[in-house]
Amino acid sequence: MNDPANEFDSFDEITSIDQAEAAALASFKGDILSLNGLTSLSEEPARTLASFRRTYLCLNGLKDISDDTAKALASFSGDRLCLNGLTSLSEEAAKALASFKGNLLALNGLTSLSEEAAKALASFKGEHHLSLGGLRSLSEDGAKALASFKGDTLSLDGLTSLSEEAAKALVSFKGECLSLMGLTSFTDGAAKALASFKGEYLFFNPRTNLSEVAAKALASFKASMEAADAEPD
């Protein structure tokens, strides 16, 4: 393997690593350590990779991780941890990842989430952004759980529909930005509920189908509605 200290591109071609290779990669001097080719990762190499001291750690090729690996990765001291390939997450793994103290935890591959895992992720210690852009549906209880997130931005851009009950639960989120860019339509009740959001930004797709009632309701939102900027992988 090439010396990572002399490389300034991604390492996405790497499909497996041992402990020594993880230590070499953790010494990389660039801002982004991208290892999206890894499809599995055990606890000790994960802990070593988490010692990377720059901004991004991207492991988007992982489809699932053990609770111990999740705990190891959560020790990453950088700003953004991207695990967008995960398709499932246990409650314990969710609790572990929620202890990450950076500003972005990206889990955009999750298409469903148990209420228990949602509650665990909502305790994410970072101050800024919890991104769950792969969720396709959200129950009222799931919405209540995620709305307890204490950070600034909650991204749920994979949702294509939202019930009035789930919308009412979501607007209790006390952060600045609620992003719902995937919604293709709003019920009138959901639109009225979302318009009561107390944050600064409500992001949704401007091409979303709206009834006259829903459009009027959203027009009453007192802050800003606009397109969200995409986060890097």
Secondary structure by P-SEA (a helix, b strand, c coil): ccccccccccccccccccaaaaaaaaaccccccccccccccccaaaaaaacccccbbbccccccccaaaaaaaacccccbbbccccccccaaaaaaaaacccccccccccccccaaaaaaaaaccccbbbbccccccccaaaaaaaaaccccbbbccccccccaaaaaaaacccccbbbccccccccaaaaaaaaaccccbbbccccccccaaaaaaaaaccccccccccccc
